Amino acid sequence: PADEAWRSGIYDAACTDRQLLLAGIRPLAQRHEWIGNVRGVGMFIGFEQAKRVVNGICERGVLISAAGPLENIQKIRPLLAFEHLHADLLSAALDEALQALA
C-alpha cells in the first residue's frame, strides 16, 4: 500500500534520486546543443532532445524511449527502485551519446 511506502521512505528516496538525475542532466544541456529544456515535477523528468540521442543511449545499454508527436521529448519516469547508481549510469550514457553526435 501507498502509506507503507511513505513510512518506509521509498518515495523520499525516489525524489532524492530524481534530484540527482536532474543535477546530472542539467549541466549536459549546458554543454550539448542536442538537449533543450530540462524540467522535473514530482517524480518525473523531461527534456527536449534529438531522436538520435535516444538511439545513442540505447546503444550504451540504457533502455529509454522518446515521446511526443515529434518524438523529441524524453520522459523519465523512474521506478521506485531507481537508485543513485542508476542516475549516474543514465547521465553517463546520455553524455557519451551526446559526445558521439558532436
C-alpha positions, 0 to 999 in steps of 0.5 A, spaced: 500 500 500 501 507 498 502 509 506 507 503 507 511 506 502 511 513 505 513 510 512 518 506 509 521 512 505 521 509 498 518 515 495 523 520 499 528 516 496 525 516 489 525 524 489 532 524 492 534 520 486 530 524 481 534 530 484 540 527 482 538 525 475 536 532 474 543 535 477 546 530 472 542 532 466 542 539 467 549 541 466 549 536 459 544 541 456 549 546 458 554 543 454 550 539 448 546 543 443 542 536 442 538 537 449 533 543 450 529 544 456 530 540 462 524 540 467 522 535 473 515 535 477 514 530 482 517 524 480 518 525 473 523 528 468 523 531 461 527 534 456 527 536 449 532 532 445 534 529 438 531 522 436 538 520 435 540 521 442 535 516 444 538 511 439 545 513 442 543 511 449 540 505 447 546 503 444 550 504 451 545 499 454 540 504 457 533 502 455 529 509 454 524 511 449 522 518 446 515 521 446 511 526 443 508 527 436 515 529 434 518 524 438 523 529 441 521 529 448 524 524 453 520 522 459 523 519 465 519 516 469 523 512 474 521 506 478 521 506 485 527 502 485 531 507 481 537 508 485 543 513 485 547 508 481 542 508 476 542 516 475 549 516 474 549 510 469 543 514 465 547 521 465 553 517 463 550 514 457 546 520 455 553 524 455 557 519 451 551 519 446 551 526 446 559 526 445 558 521 439 553 526 435 558 532 436 
